[in-house]
Structure formats: C-alpha cells, structure tokens
Amino acid sequence: MTDNQSEAAGSGLGKYFLVKNLKKDLPASIVVFLVALPLCLGIALASGAPLFSGLLSGIIGGVVVASFSGSQLSVSGPAAGLTVIVLNAITDLGSFNIFLLAVMIAGLLQIILGILKAGTIGNYFPNSVIIGMLAAIGIILILKQLPHAVGYDADFEGDQSFSQIDNENTFSAIFSAFNKFTLGAIVISVISLIVLIVWPKFKKLAIVPAPLLVVILGIILAGVFDGSALALNPDQLVQIPVVGSFTDFKGLFAYPDFSAITNPNLWTVAVTIAIVASLETLLSLEAVDKIDPIKRVSPTNRELIAQGIGNTLAGLVGALPMTAVIVRSSANVNSGGRTKVSAIMHGIFLILAVLLIPVLINKIPLACLAAILLMVGYKLTKIPLFKKMWKSGKDQFIPFFVTIVAVVFTDLLIGVAIGLAVGIIFLLTTNYRNPYFYTIDKTSNKDVIRIMLAQEVSFLNKGTIQYTLTNLPKDKTVIIDGSNSLFIDKDVLDTIYDFKEHAHTKNIEVELLNIKTKYEVPSLKELVIK
C-alpha cells in the first residue's frame, strides 16, 4: 500500500490537520464554502423546504459525513438531483416533519446497504461513462450559470436537470436571461472571470485564493454600484436567514413526526430517497476519484455508511437529504484540496456564516459566485478531453459522447443510465467477438482447426461460439483448447459438449484439450497470478 493509499484508508482525523495539507485544504475549503452556500439555499427553495434545512444539510454533509467517509475529496450536501423527489414527497406526505422521518429511515437503509456491501456496484460504471458525466456536468455548469452571470434568475439551485421546476429549460433560461440582463451583474461577472484567469499566474500573489478575492471584489463593487444604474436587485445577492438570538436559532430546527411511522407512503419515499441518494453518491465518488490528482480509491461501502449516518442525523434535526455532490467536489479538486479536511472546514464555515456574519454574507453577489462555477465547468469540459476520447476509439468515444448529450438533455441519473446502456452494448459486442483465438494448421494431410478459448468465457460468449462451431467446414479435425481458461460458463460448456456429440454427422473429429466438465468462478488472486 502506498503512502497515499494509507492516508485514504486511515480513520483518524488528526493526521489530516497537518501544515502541508492545510496550506491546500484551507483555500479549497473557502472556495467550496462559497460555492455550497447559495446552492444549499437554492436547493431548499426549489424543494419547497425551509431555507435553513438546506444550510443544515450542507453543514452535516461537511462536518459529519466527511468525518466518517473514506473519500478524501468528495463533498456532501443537498443535491439538485433530489429536488423533485423532495418537493413531491413533502406535498404527498402532508408535512415537512413527516418527510423528515422518511429521511431518517432512508439514512438507516443506507447504513444497511453499506454493511451489505452494496457499494461495490460503483465499481462497474465504465470509465467512458464517468468521464462523459463529468464533462456533461461541466457543460451544465456553464449553461446554468450564464443567467446568474448576467443578473437574471434569482433561483440559484444549480439544477442539473434539463427541465426546471420554474417551467424553463436550460436553453430557454439563457434566452430569457439575455432579454432581462442587469449591467451591474455583467460588470461583476466579467471582472471576476478576469481575476480568476489572471490571478493564479502571479505565484507570489497566489497565497490569496482567487475565488476569495473575487468574492471580496464582488461585495465592494455591489456596494459601489448601490444607488446607481448599475445597482443589483436584492434577489441578485446571497440570502441566508439572519438569526437575532439563540432562541431564534433553536427555532430553525425541525423534528420528525414519529406518529406517521405506519404510513405506507412514508416507506415508499424513504426507499426512493435511499436508492436515488446512494446511486448519485456512488456516481459522484467514482467521478471524483477520476479527477483526484494522486488517484486515490475511495471505499464505496464505507461511503454509503457515512451517507447513511448523515441522512439519519438530517432527518432527526430538520435537514434536507444529502448525497456526495459532483459540483462541490469538483470545485474542491480544482481549488487544490488534498484531504477531507477541506470538506469538514467548509461545513464549519457554513455554521460560522449562519451564526456570526449573516449580514456580510448577504452582500455577496450571485454574479461573482456564478463566475467561480463557470471556471469549474470549463475545467471539467476542456476541448483536449474530447480529442483524447476520440483517439481512444469508438468503443470509448461513443458512450462518452452519448452520456454527455443524455445528461445535458435529461438529468444526471437518466443520462448516466442511457450512457451505461450504450457502454453495455459495446461490452456485449466485444465479448461476442473475442472469446477465442482461431487458427488452421495446414501442415498435415487433414486441416486441423484449433480454437483457443480465452481466460474467461462467460454466457455472453455462448452465441458467437455456437455460431462458430455450427459453421465449421466438414471433414476437419477440431481442437478446442481450454488451457488458458480459468472459467468457462456452464452454458458454453453445454454448447461445446453438444457439438462434440453431434460433430460426426459432418465428419468432424473433435478433441477437447484441458476442458473440464465444471468450473468454479475464479478468485481475484487466481486471476492476478494467471
């Protein structure tokens, strides 16, 4: 195990709080905090839930989930992919408190899924689909943030779906934005983008993170513009609840209604949240591991347990359900985050923002935050990525491209499912064509056809092997060689033995070489040694 792998596998938090890590994690945590803040609020608003429930979800996702998680770079919080589910569930169940009970049960179900090792499903997503999903998220970020960059669309939920709850879609929102733009927001966005591009080039100045500088400049410019033609509207600024006293703060929490435990609709909602949140988490985890500069592998089952703990707590105190989320995780990676400390600190910053400086936070223009997300989106979908996937061959490029289009025009889960289906088609095609090597020896008086079977021959190969054996020419000698095979599926074995039994009708002599009558599924150790 390498040092990096050891670091990822460790459960203690103390070793992460090292100066060498904090130099990268602290600036990254500030960026993630700035990105997460409006998203938490916007998702709560779009879900028909109290605004504080979104912030509380981000706090729990940062402080609690990250502490239990084995992932070093993923960030958890309320997810846009759950927005419609949450909105409908609150309406169908009749109250937010009953919905919280469903969230708590969903968390317990996730813990059970983790214990049962259901997280291993995340290992079966093809790389081309995961890379396509990341590129699609980059494109969506750019498309979704353009309205905010020009001062339109007060709803900052960061919705990843093509069709939005406000009856707009991704493209109609952009067209509407350019008909209702605010000059002050455009000025702030342009200046922010220039700073984000130019500032990192000055290494001596890079001690101050460019996104933090952008936010400071945004607050200053918004103040300067106030009262002029460039002034921003209140809905173009961050809006978090301002707490006047400890009593007010306690009043922000909500608690589950356990009297609804026998409601069958409650259990339907709980199972739905558990499944969708788990799938989105596993997708995000796989994607973040792909862009981790030091290529650590996150334990998926441990992540499900961590998410389950977070959602159980969320249901108990009045927070929205959470998942590992790609946008915030990508911002973490692109800002130089190295360990889980960046995620934990972003959660702490969310707490401090609510308690100590809500008035200052409410002065931040959404336009400068949109500029930060535009840069994150650009880094996820650079042109060289498309060139690289094109050169990898059509079996990689087509699932990659289909995933991008599907995610952009539907939503994350549906888009990935479509990309996965295309990837499976290519996988089946590959398996159909390559289960053996076929050679003909013409040195003897009678042609000898040798069919050398592959290391693993699954039921997917039955069709092509059956086709090959059926179409062998008459009057030949056929050697079917299983010397390299660790596993041959029973269906394929039946096909081979049936062929041997009836080959005499075509005057074909059949020799089976090193083929057993039964095979056990090989262990990973056997595959590696072989």
C-alpha positions in Angstrom: 0.0 0.0 0.0 1.4 3.4 -1.0 1.5 6.4 1.4 -1.4 8.0 -0.4 -3.5 4.8 -0.1 -2.6 4.5 3.6 -3.7 8.1 4.1 -7.0 7.5 2.4 -7.6 4.3 4.4 -7.0 5.8 7.8 -9.9 6.5 10.1 -8.3 9.1 12.4 -8.7 12.7 11.6 -5.6 14.1 13.5 -3.1 13.3 10.8 -5.0 15.2 8.2 -4.6 18.5 10.1 -1.0 18.9 9.0 0.5 22.2 7.9 1.4 20.7 4.5 -2.2 19.7 3.9 -3.8 22.8 5.4 -1.9 25.0 3.0 -4.0 23.5 0.3 -7.1 22.4 2.2 -7.9 25.8 3.8 -8.1 27.8 0.5 -10.0 24.9 -1.1 -12.5 24.9 1.8 -13.2 28.6 1.4 -14.0 28.0 -2.3 -16.2 25.1 -1.6 -18.0 27.1 1.1 -18.6 30.0 -1.3 -20.0 27.5 -3.9 -22.0 25.5 -1.4 -23.7 28.4 0.3 -26.0 29.6 -2.5 -26.5 26.0 -3.7 -27.8 24.9 -0.3 -30.2 27.8 -0.1 -31.4 27.4 -3.7 -32.0 23.7 -3.4 -34.0 24.2 -0.3 -36.1 26.9 -2.0 -36.6 24.7 -5.1 -37.6 21.7 -2.8 -40.3 23.7 -1.0 -38.4 23.3 2.3 -37.2 25.8 4.9 -34.1 27.6 3.7 -32.2 26.6 6.9 -32.8 22.9 6.1 -30.6 23.3 3.0 -27.8 25.0 5.0 -28.1 22.4 7.8 -27.7 19.6 5.2 -24.5 21.3 3.9 -23.2 21.5 7.5 -23.9 17.9 8.3 -22.5 16.8 4.9 -19.3 18.7 5.6 -18.7 18.0 9.3 -20.3 14.6 9.9 -20.3 12.7 6.6 -16.8 13.8 5.6 -15.5 12.7 9.1 -16.9 9.2 8.6 -16.2 8.9 4.9 -13.1 7.3 3.4 -13.1 9.7 0.5 -10.5 12.5 0.7 -12.0 14.9 -1.8 -15.8 14.3 -2.1 -18.1 16.9 -0.6 -21.6 16.1 0.5 -24.7 18.3 0.8 -28.2 18.7 -0.5 -28.4 17.5 -4.1 -30.3 19.1 -7.0 -31.0 15.5 -8.3 -33.3 15.0 -5.3 -35.2 18.3 -5.6 -38.2 16.9 -7.4 -38.4 13.9 -5.1 -38.3 16.1 -2.0 -40.8 18.6 -3.4 -43.3 15.8 -4.3 -42.7 13.9 -1.0 -43.4 16.9 1.2 -46.6 17.5 -0.7 -47.7 13.9 -0.7 -46.9 13.2 3.0 -48.6 16.4 4.1 -45.9 17.9 6.3 -42.2 18.6 6.4 -42.0 16.8 9.8 -43.3 13.5 8.3 -40.9 13.9 5.4 -38.0 14.2 8.0 -39.0 10.8 9.3 -38.7 9.4 5.8 -35.2 11.0 5.5 -34.2 9.4 8.8 -35.4 5.9 7.7 -33.6 6.4 4.3 -30.4 7.1 6.2 -30.8 3.8 8.2 -31.4 1.9 5.0 -28.2 3.4 3.5 -26.2 2.2 6.5 -27.7 -1.3 6.0 -26.7 -1.1 2.3 -23.2 -0.2 3.2 -23.0 -3.1 5.7 -24.3 -5.5 3.0 -21.5 -4.1 0.7 -23.9 -2.8 -1.9 -21.4 0.0 -2.6 -19.5 -2.4 -4.9 -22.0 -1.5 -7.7 -20.0 1.6 -8.1 -17.0 -0.4 -9.5 -19.0 -1.4 -12.6 -19.6 2.0 -14.1 -17.4 2.2 -17.3 -14.7 4.9 -17.4 -16.1 6.4 -20.6 -19.5 7.0 -18.9 -18.0 8.5 -15.8 -15.7 10.8 -17.9 -18.7 11.7 -20.0 -20.8 12.5 -16.9 -18.1 14.9 -15.6 -17.9 16.6 -19.0 -21.7 17.0 -19.0 -21.6 18.5 -15.5 -19.1 21.0 -16.8 -21.3 21.9 -19.7 -24.4 22.1 -17.5 -22.5 24.4 -15.0 -21.6 26.8 -17.8 -25.2 26.8 -19.3 -26.9 27.1 -15.9 -24.6 29.8 -14.5 -24.8 32.1 -17.6 -28.2 33.6 -16.4 -26.8 34.3 -13.0 -23.7 35.9 -14.6 -25.9 38.4 -16.4 -28.1 39.1 -13.4 -31.2 37.0 -14.3 -32.8 34.1 -12.5 -32.9 34.6 -8.7 -33.1 30.8 -8.3 -29.6 29.6 -7.7 -30.4 25.9 -7.1 -27.8 24.7 -9.6 -30.4 22.3 -11.0 -28.8 19.6 -13.1 -32.0 18.7 -15.0 -32.7 20.0 -18.4 -36.4 20.8 -17.5 -36.5 23.1 -14.5 -39.2 23.4 -11.8 -39.9 27.0 -12.9 -41.1 25.7 -16.3 -37.9 26.9 -18.0 -35.3 24.6 -19.5 -31.6 25.0 -19.8 -31.7 26.9 -23.1 -34.9 28.9 -22.6 -33.5 30.2 -19.3 -30.4 31.5 -21.2 -32.5 33.2 -23.8 -34.7 34.8 -21.1 -31.6 35.9 -19.3 -30.2 37.9 -22.2 -33.6 39.7 -22.5 -33.5 40.7 -18.8 -29.9 41.2 -18.0 -28.5 43.6 -15.4 -25.5 45.7 -16.4 -24.0 45.7 -12.9 -24.1 41.9 -12.7 -22.4 41.6 -16.1 -19.6 44.0 -14.9 -19.1 42.0 -11.8 -19.0 38.7 -13.7 -16.5 39.9 -16.3 -14.2 41.3 -13.7 -14.5 38.1 -11.7 -13.6 35.9 -14.7 -10.6 38.1 -15.5 -9.4 37.8 -11.9 -9.9 34.0 -11.8 -7.9 33.6 -15.0 -5.1 36.1 -14.4 -4.6 36.0 -10.6 -3.2 32.4 -10.4 -0.4 33.3 -12.9 1.2 35.5 -10.3 2.7 32.9 -7.9 3.7 35.4 -5.2 0.1 36.6 -5.0 -1.5 33.1 -5.1 -1.4 32.9 -1.3 -4.7 34.7 -1.5 -7.1 32.3 -3.3 -8.5 33.9 -6.5 -12.2 32.9 -5.6 -11.9 34.6 -2.2 -10.5 37.8 -3.9 -13.4 37.6 -6.4 -16.0 37.5 -3.6 -14.3 40.4 -1.8 -14.3 42.4 -5.1 -17.9 41.4 -5.7 -19.0 42.8 -2.3 -17.1 46.0 -2.9 -18.5 46.5 -6.4 -22.0 45.8 -5.3 -21.6 48.4 -2.6 -20.2 51.0 -5.1 -23.0 50.3 -7.6 -25.7 50.8 -5.0 -27.9 53.7 -5.8 -26.7 53.9 -9.4 -27.9 52.5 -12.7 -25.6 49.5 -12.1 -27.2 48.6 -8.8 -28.1 45.0 -8.1 -31.6 43.9 -7.0 -31.8 42.1 -3.6 -32.6 38.8 -5.3 -29.2 39.0 -7.1 -27.5 38.7 -3.7 -27.0 35.7 -1.4 -29.9 35.4 1.1 -29.4 33.4 4.3 -31.6 33.6 7.4 -30.4 36.3 9.9 -30.6 34.9 13.5 -31.2 37.5 16.2 -30.9 35.3 19.3 -30.2 31.8 20.5 -34.0 31.3 20.7 -34.4 32.2 17.1 -31.6 29.8 16.2 -33.3 26.9 18.0 -36.5 27.7 16.2 -34.8 27.0 12.9 -34.6 23.3 13.7 -37.4 20.8 12.9 -38.0 17.3 14.1 -39.5 14.1 12.6 -43.1 13.1 13.3 -42.9 9.5 14.5 -46.7 9.1 14.6 -46.6 8.6 10.9 -44.3 5.5 11.1 -47.2 3.2 9.9 -47.9 5.3 6.8 -47.1 3.2 3.7 -46.3 6.3 1.6 -43.7 7.2 4.1 -41.8 4.0 3.5 -42.1 4.4 -0.3 -40.5 7.8 0.0 -37.8 6.5 2.3 -36.8 3.7 0.0 -36.8 6.1 -3.0 -34.5 8.6 -1.3 -32.2 5.8 -0.1 -31.8 4.3 -3.6 -31.5 7.6 -5.5 -29.2 9.2 -3.0 -27.0 6.1 -2.9 -26.7 5.9 -6.7 -25.9 9.6 -7.0 -23.3 9.2 -4.3 -21.6 6.3 -5.9 -21.5 8.1 -9.3 -20.1 11.2 -7.7 -17.5 9.1 -5.8 -16.3 7.4 -8.9 -16.1 10.7 -10.8 -14.1 12.4 -8.1 -11.7 9.6 -7.9 -11.1 10.0 -11.6 -10.0 13.7 -11.2 -8.1 13.1 -8.0 -4.5 14.2 -8.9 -3.0 11.4 -6.9 -5.6 8.8 -7.9 -6.8 7.5 -4.6 -9.6 5.0 -4.5 -12.5 5.7 -2.1 -14.1 2.8 -0.2 -17.7 2.7 -1.6 -19.3 0.7 1.2 -17.8 3.0 3.9 -19.2 5.9 1.9 -22.7 4.5 2.0 -22.5 4.1 5.7 -21.2 7.7 6.1 -24.0 9.0 4.0 -26.5 6.9 6.0 -25.2 8.4 9.2 -25.5 11.9 7.7 -29.1 11.4 6.5 -30.2 9.8 9.7 -29.0 12.8 11.6 -30.5 15.1 8.9 -33.9 13.6 9.5 -33.6 14.0 13.2 -32.8 17.7 13.2 -34.6 19.1 10.1 -32.2 19.0 7.2 -32.7 18.0 3.6 -31.4 14.6 2.5 -27.8 14.7 1.1 -25.5 12.9 -1.3 -21.9 13.3 -2.4 -22.2 16.0 -5.0 -20.1 16.5 -8.1 -20.2 20.3 -8.4 -18.9 21.0 -4.9 -16.5 18.0 -5.1 -15.1 19.2 -8.4 -14.7 22.7 -7.0 -12.7 21.1 -4.2 -10.4 19.3 -6.5 -9.9 22.2 -8.9 -9.1 24.5 -5.9 -6.3 22.2 -4.7 -8.0 20.3 -1.9 -5.9 17.4 -0.7 -7.7 15.7 2.2 -11.2 15.5 3.8 -10.2 18.5 6.0 -11.4 20.8 3.2 -14.9 19.3 3.3 -15.0 19.4 7.1 -13.9 23.0 7.2 -16.4 24.1 4.6 -19.1 22.7 6.9 -17.6 24.7 9.8 -17.6 27.8 7.7 -21.3 27.3 6.9 -22.0 27.2 10.7 -20.0 30.3 11.3 -21.6 32.2 8.4 -25.1 31.5 9.8 -24.2 32.4 13.4 -21.7 35.2 13.1 -21.7 37.0 9.7 -25.1 36.5 8.0 -25.4 40.2 7.2 -22.0 40.3 5.4 -22.7 37.0 3.6 -26.0 38.5 2.3 -23.9 41.2 0.5 -22.2 38.7 -1.9 -23.5 39.0 -5.5 -24.6 35.8 -7.1 -22.8 37.0 -10.3 -19.3 36.5 -8.7 -20.3 33.1 -7.5 -21.5 32.2 -11.0 -18.1 33.2 -12.3 -16.4 30.8 -10.0 -18.7 28.0 -11.2 -18.2 28.9 -14.8 -14.4 28.3 -14.3 -15.2 25.0 -12.6 -17.3 24.0 -15.6 -14.7 25.0 -18.1 -12.0 22.8 -16.3 -14.3 19.8 -16.5 -15.0 20.0 -20.2 -11.9 21.3 -21.9 -11.5 20.6 -25.7 -8.4 18.3 -25.2 -10.6 15.9 -23.3 -12.8 15.4 -26.4 -9.7 14.8 -28.5 -8.3 12.3 -26.1 -11.6 10.3 -26.0 -11.8 10.4 -29.8 -8.3 8.9 -30.1 -9.3 6.2 -27.6 -11.6 4.6 -30.2 -15.3 4.5 -30.9 -16.0 2.0 -28.1 -14.8 4.7 -25.7 -15.9 7.9 -27.5 -19.5 6.9 -28.4 -20.5 6.0 -24.8 -18.7 9.2 -23.6 -20.5 11.4 -26.1 -23.9 9.8 -25.6 -23.6 10.3 -21.9 -22.8 14.0 -22.3 -25.8 14.6 -24.6 -28.1 12.5 -22.4 -27.1 14.1 -19.1 -27.4 17.6 -20.6 -30.9 17.0 -22.0 -32.4 14.9 -19.2 -30.8 14.7 -15.8 -27.8 13.0 -14.0 -29.3 9.6 -13.3 -31.3 9.2 -16.5 -28.3 10.4 -18.6 -25.9 8.0 -16.9 -28.3 5.2 -17.4 -28.5 5.9 -21.1 -24.7 6.1 -21.3 -24.4 2.9 -19.4 -26.8 1.1 -21.7 -24.6 2.2 -24.7 -21.5 1.1 -22.9 -23.0 -2.3 -22.2 -23.9 -2.7 -25.9 -20.2 -2.2 -26.8 -19.2 -4.5 -24.0 -21.5 -7.2 -25.3 -20.2 -6.7 -28.8 -16.6 -7.0 -27.6 -17.4 -10.2 -25.7 -19.4 -11.6 -28.6 -16.4 -11.2 -30.9 -13.4 -12.1 -28.7 -13.9 -15.3 -26.7 -11.2 -17.3 -28.5 -8.3 -17.4 -31.0 -8.9 -19.4 -34.2 -6.1 -20.9 -36.2 -5.9 -23.5 -39.0 -2.9 -25.9 -39.3 -2.4 -27.0 -42.9 0.9 -29.0 -42.4 -0.9 -32.3 -42.0 -2.9 -34.3 -44.5 -6.0 -33.1 -42.9 -6.6 -29.5 -41.9 -6.6 -29.0 -38.1 -8.6 -26.2 -36.7 -7.5 -25.0 -33.3 -9.9 -22.9 -31.2 -8.0 -21.5 -28.2 -10.5 -20.3 -25.6 -10.0 -17.1 -23.6 -9.1 -16.8 -19.9 -12.8 -16.2 -19.0 -15.6 -17.4 -21.2 -19.0 -16.2 -19.9 -22.6 -16.8 -21.0 -22.2 -13.7 -23.2 -19.9 -15.7 -25.4 -22.3 -18.5 -26.0 -23.8 -17.1 -29.1 -20.6 -16.5 -31.0 -19.1 -19.8 -30.0 -22.2 -21.6 -31.1 -22.2 -19.7 -34.4 -18.5 -20.6 -35.0 -19.0 -24.3 -34.2 -22.1 -24.6 -36.3 -20.4 -23.1 -39.3 -17.2 -25.2 -39.2 -16.5 -26.9 -42.6 -17.0 -30.6 -43.0 -14.2 -33.2 -42.9 -11.9 -31.4 -40.5 -10.2 -32.1 -37.2 -11.1 -29.5 -34.5 -9.2 -29.0 -31.3 -11.0 -26.9 -28.7 -8.3 -25.8 -26.2 -9.1 -24.6 -22.8 -5.5 -24.5 -21.5 -5.7 -20.7 -20.8 -9.2 -20.8 -19.3 -9.8 -20.2 -15.6 -13.5 -20.2 -16.1 -16.0 -21.4 -18.8 -19.7 -20.8 -18.2 -21.9 -23.9 -18.0 -24.0 -22.8 -21.0 -20.8 -22.6 -23.1 -19.7 -26.0 -21.8 -23.0 -27.5 -22.8 -22.7 -26.0 -26.3 -19.1 -27.4 -26.6 -20.1 -30.9 -25.5 -23.3 -30.9 -27.6 -21.1 -30.0 -30.6 -18.7 -32.9 -29.8 -21.5 -35.3 -29.6 -23.0 -34.5 -33.0 -19.9 -33.5 -34.9 -19.6 -36.9 -36.5 -22.6 -36.0 -38.7 -20.3 -33.6 -40.6 -17.3 -36.0 -40.4 -15.6 -33.7 -37.9 -13.2 -35.1 -35.4 -13.3 -33.2 -32.1 -10.6 -33.1 -29.4 -11.2 -31.3 -26.2 -7.9 -30.2 -24.6 -7.8 -29.2 -20.9 -11.5 -28.5 -20.7 -13.2 -29.6 -17.5 -16.8 -30.6 -17.1 -17.3 -28.0 -14.4 -15.7 -24.7 -13.4 -15.8 -22.6 -10.3 -15.7 -18.8 -10.5 -12.0 -17.9 -10.1 -10.9 -15.7 -7.2 -9.2 -12.4 -7.7 -5.9 -13.9 -6.6 -6.1 -16.7 -9.2 -6.8 -14.1 -12.0 -3.8 -12.0 -10.9 -1.5 -15.0 -10.7 -2.7 -16.3 -14.0 
